[in-house]
Amino acid sequence: MKYSSKLIADAVAEFQKLPGIGEKTALRLVLHLLKQDKLKVSHFSDAVSRMRSEIKFCINCNNISDHETCDICINPMRIILWYAS
């Protein structure tokens, strides 16, 4: 599909890299973002960027976490329940 803007074409191509996102859906997402306030789009891009740079994987179970050890592994009740079983 031809686009009137290289920037639109580039954004569509990046969205298409996501699983399950074809060209039409990617274009819909891009056009939706274009209609949003710049502040909303900025929050969206910041959230994705922070997620990618700040997410950690738990050193015990490899679960996704905001910290080195996830909330499940750090929970003292988990240890008690594990020993009880």
Secondary structure by P-SEA (a helix, b strand, c coil): cccccaaaaaaaaaaaacccccaaaaaaaaaaaaaccaaaaaaaaaaaaaaaaccccccccccccccccccccccaaaaaaaaac
